[in-house]
Amino acid sequence: MAQREAHLRRIEAKDEKLVRFSIGKAAMESLAVANRRAYIHPITVSAWLLLTYSIINTMDLWPDNHHGILGYLKPIPIVAASLVPIMVLIDWLNRPDFEKETYEVLHGPDMSDLVAHYSRHPASGLWIIEFGGLFVGFIALDATPESAPKEGKKQPKGSSASAVIRHFYVDEPYRSSGIQEDLLSHVLQLAFTTEPALKVVKASDSQLFPYIGNCLQGAGFVREESTQKVGVFGWQLGKRSLSREEWEKKTK
């Protein structure tokens, strides 16, 4: 049997459909994660048990022995059914924040033409990683001057002092392998060595994706600011940044 190998390459025109789908999938995955965490939150569990008790008590569905063993199964349908409206309510409360985030991602400045956008600057790139010919994930670093925040100090034409990681996603079965660390290391090496004027790389951070947060932190990214809280239980979003000096320390 031939040994499967990992392969890292730049995005091509044939990849646009898959990458766009994956960007949307990654954005909406945060909703699924927020929902799952909310379902097992102590407040949710308490509300579920209270609702279950109220319905069983009101309808007098406590177990009895009048119908043999079946009598003891009377409350079970209510225990299951009472969870459904709570799950629907949580999704309804969570959804607006994450749909807004997804809309903003899908209407970003790079989405009109991914191949062209990430070819505009030599330090930019959208890199796809495959394993045995299967899509595993991708990372997109935008070093175009337009991606950097406006600052008072002028930069040489065509250069950028700041870059941003716009997209970062690894399919769930591969996250435990740490392959996201290789992806991040590759784009940082490329960006800092290709663009001498580059001083800092920025990235978004979310409590809902600890595999990305841990990867960024391990690479030396520090929390720059907390931006907003999303979802019914206020999951924290934020920004991280990595300076050239810190990157050089990490790579020595």
C-alpha positions as CSV (number, residue, x, y, z in Angstrom):
1,M,0.0,0.0,0.0
2,A,1.4,3.4,-1.0
3,Q,2.0,5.7,1.9
4,R,-0.1,8.8,2.0
5,E,1.7,12.1,2.2
6,A,0.7,15.7,3.2
7,H,0.9,18.2,0.4
8,L,0.9,22.0,0.8
9,R,0.1,24.2,-2.2
10,R,-1.3,27.6,-3.2
11,I,-4.9,28.0,-4.2
12,E,-5.8,27.4,-7.8
13,A,-8.8,28.4,-9.8
14,K,-10.2,24.9,-9.6
15,D,-10.2,25.2,-5.8
16,E,-12.4,28.3,-5.5
17,K,-15.7,26.5,-5.1
18,L,-14.4,24.2,-2.4
19,V,-12.6,27.0,-0.5
20,R,-15.6,29.2,-0.6
21,F,-17.8,26.4,0.8
22,S,-15.2,25.7,3.5
23,I,-15.0,29.4,4.5
24,G,-18.8,29.4,5.0
25,K,-18.7,26.1,6.8
26,A,-16.0,27.3,9.1
27,A,-17.9,30.4,9.9
28,M,-21.2,28.6,10.7
29,E,-19.3,25.8,12.6
30,S,-19.1,28.4,15.4
31,L,-22.9,28.4,15.7
32,A,-22.9,24.6,16.1
33,V,-20.2,24.7,18.7
34,A,-22.0,27.5,20.6
35,N,-25.2,25.5,20.6
36,R,-23.5,22.3,21.8
37,R,-21.8,24.2,24.7
38,A,-25.1,25.9,25.6
39,Y,-27.0,22.6,25.7
40,I,-24.7,21.3,28.5
41,H,-24.4,24.6,30.4
42,P,-25.6,24.3,34.0
43,I,-28.3,27.0,33.5
44,T,-29.7,25.0,30.5
45,V,-29.6,21.7,32.4
46,S,-31.4,23.3,35.3
47,A,-34.0,24.8,33.1
48,W,-34.5,21.5,31.4
49,L,-35.0,19.6,34.7
50,L,-37.3,22.3,36.0
51,L,-39.5,22.2,32.9
52,T,-39.5,18.4,32.9
53,Y,-40.6,18.3,36.6
54,S,-43.4,20.9,35.9
55,I,-44.9,19.0,33.0
56,I,-44.7,15.6,34.7
57,N,-46.2,17.0,37.9
58,T,-49.0,19.0,36.1
59,M,-50.0,16.0,33.9
60,D,-49.5,13.5,36.8
61,L,-47.1,11.3,34.8
62,W,-45.1,10.0,37.7
63,P,-44.1,6.3,37.5
64,D,-46.6,3.8,38.9
65,N,-47.0,0.0,39.1
66,H,-50.5,-0.2,37.7
67,H,-49.3,-1.3,34.3
68,G,-46.3,-3.3,35.3
69,I,-42.9,-2.2,34.0
70,L,-44.5,0.1,31.4
71,G,-45.8,2.2,34.2
72,Y,-42.3,3.2,35.2
73,L,-41.6,4.4,31.6
74,K,-44.4,7.0,31.6
75,P,-42.1,10.1,32.3
76,I,-39.4,9.2,29.7
77,P,-41.2,10.8,26.7
78,I,-41.6,14.0,28.6
79,V,-37.9,14.0,29.7
80,A,-36.9,13.9,26.1
81,A,-39.6,16.1,24.6
82,S,-39.1,18.9,27.1
83,L,-35.5,19.4,25.8
84,V,-36.7,20.2,22.3
85,P,-38.1,23.7,22.9
86,I,-35.0,24.6,24.9
87,M,-32.7,23.5,22.1
88,V,-34.8,25.4,19.5
89,L,-34.8,28.5,21.8
90,I,-31.0,28.4,22.2
91,D,-30.4,28.1,18.4
92,W,-32.8,31.0,17.8
93,L,-31.0,33.2,20.3
94,N,-27.5,32.3,19.1
95,R,-28.1,32.4,15.3
96,P,-28.3,36.2,14.6
97,D,-24.8,36.9,15.9
98,F,-23.2,34.1,14.0
99,E,-25.1,34.8,10.8
100,K,-23.9,38.3,11.0
101,E,-20.3,37.1,11.4
102,T,-20.7,34.7,8.5
103,Y,-22.1,37.5,6.3
104,E,-19.2,39.7,7.0
105,V,-16.7,36.9,6.2
106,L,-18.4,36.0,3.0
107,H,-18.4,39.6,1.9
108,G,-14.8,40.3,2.7
109,P,-12.5,42.2,0.3
110,D,-10.9,38.9,-0.8
111,M,-14.0,37.0,-1.7
112,S,-14.7,38.4,-5.1
113,D,-11.7,36.6,-6.6
114,L,-9.6,34.5,-4.1
115,V,-6.9,33.6,-6.6
116,A,-6.3,37.1,-7.8
117,H,-6.5,38.7,-4.3
118,Y,-3.9,36.4,-2.8
119,S,-1.6,36.9,-5.8
120,R,-1.4,40.7,-5.5
121,H,1.4,40.7,-2.9
122,P,4.3,38.2,-2.7
123,A,3.8,37.8,1.1
124,S,0.1,37.0,0.7
125,G,-1.2,33.6,0.1
126,L,-4.1,31.2,0.5
127,W,-2.5,27.8,1.2
128,I,-4.3,24.5,1.0
129,I,-3.1,21.4,2.8
130,E,-4.1,17.9,1.5
131,F,-3.4,14.5,2.9
132,G,-3.4,11.6,0.5
133,G,-5.2,13.8,-2.1
134,L,-8.0,14.7,0.5
135,F,-8.7,18.3,1.5
136,V,-7.6,18.9,5.1
137,G,-7.7,22.6,5.6
138,F,-6.4,26.0,4.5
139,I,-5.0,29.3,5.8
140,A,-5.1,32.7,4.1
141,L,-2.7,35.6,5.0
142,D,-3.4,38.9,3.4
143,A,-0.4,41.3,3.2
144,T,-1.7,43.7,0.7
145,P,-1.3,47.3,1.8
146,E,-5.1,47.8,1.7
147,S,-5.4,45.1,4.5
148,A,-3.3,47.2,6.9
149,P,-5.0,49.8,9.2
150,K,-4.3,53.4,8.2
151,E,-1.5,54.9,10.2
152,G,0.3,58.2,10.2
153,K,3.6,56.8,9.1
154,K,3.9,56.3,5.4
155,Q,5.1,53.0,4.0
156,P,7.0,52.5,0.8
157,K,4.7,52.0,-2.2
158,G,3.6,48.4,-2.5
159,S,4.9,47.4,1.0
160,S,2.9,46.7,4.1
161,A,3.8,47.0,7.8
162,S,0.8,44.8,8.8
163,A,-0.8,41.6,7.5
164,V,-3.9,39.7,8.6
165,I,-4.9,36.1,8.7
166,R,-8.3,36.2,7.2
167,H,-9.2,32.5,7.1
168,F,-7.8,29.6,9.1
169,Y,-9.5,26.2,9.1
170,V,-8.6,22.6,9.6
171,D,-11.1,19.8,9.2
172,E,-12.1,18.3,12.6
173,P,-10.6,14.8,12.2
174,Y,-7.1,16.3,11.6
175,R,-7.0,18.8,14.4
176,S,-5.6,16.5,17.0
177,S,-2.5,15.9,14.7
178,G,-1.4,19.6,15.1
179,I,-1.3,20.1,11.4
180,Q,-2.7,23.6,11.9
181,E,0.7,24.5,13.5
182,D,2.5,23.6,10.3
183,L,0.1,25.7,8.3
184,L,0.6,28.7,10.5
185,S,4.4,28.3,10.7
186,H,4.6,28.2,6.9
187,V,2.6,31.4,6.2
188,L,4.5,33.3,8.9
189,Q,7.8,32.2,7.5
190,L,6.8,33.2,4.1
191,A,5.3,36.6,5.1
192,F,8.2,37.8,7.3
193,T,11.0,36.7,5.0
194,T,9.3,38.0,1.8
195,E,8.3,41.4,3.1
196,P,11.1,43.2,5.0
197,A,8.7,46.0,6.0
198,L,6.2,43.7,7.7
199,K,6.2,44.4,11.4
200,V,3.1,42.6,12.7
201,V,0.6,39.8,11.7
202,K,-2.9,40.0,13.2
203,A,-5.5,37.2,13.6
204,S,-8.9,36.8,15.0
205,D,-9.4,34.6,18.1
206,S,-12.5,32.9,19.5
207,Q,-13.3,30.9,22.6
208,L,-15.3,28.6,20.3
209,F,-12.3,27.4,18.4
210,P,-9.6,26.5,21.0
211,Y,-7.6,24.6,18.4
212,I,-6.9,27.9,16.6
213,G,-6.4,29.9,19.8
214,N,-3.9,27.4,21.2
215,C,-2.1,27.4,17.8
216,L,-1.8,31.2,17.7
217,Q,-0.7,31.4,21.3
218,G,1.9,28.7,20.8
219,A,3.3,30.7,17.8
220,G,3.7,33.7,20.0
221,F,0.5,35.7,19.2
222,V,-0.6,37.8,22.2
223,R,-4.1,39.0,22.9
224,E,-4.4,42.5,21.6
225,E,-8.1,43.3,22.4
226,S,-11.4,41.7,23.2
227,T,-13.8,42.7,20.5
228,Q,-17.3,41.4,21.3
229,K,-19.3,38.7,23.0
230,V,-21.6,36.5,20.9
231,G,-24.3,34.0,21.6
232,V,-26.7,33.5,24.5
233,F,-23.8,32.9,27.0
234,G,-21.5,35.6,25.6
235,W,-18.6,33.7,24.0
236,Q,-15.7,36.1,23.8
237,L,-14.2,37.1,20.4
238,G,-10.9,39.0,20.1
239,K,-7.8,39.9,18.2
240,R,-4.3,38.6,18.5
241,S,-1.0,39.9,17.0
242,L,2.5,38.7,16.5
243,S,5.4,41.1,16.1
244,R,8.4,40.4,13.9
245,E,10.6,40.6,17.0
246,E,8.6,37.9,18.8
247,W,8.5,35.7,15.7
248,E,12.3,36.0,15.4
249,K,12.7,34.9,19.0
250,K,10.4,31.9,18.4
251,T,12.3,30.8,15.3
252,K,15.8,31.0,16.7
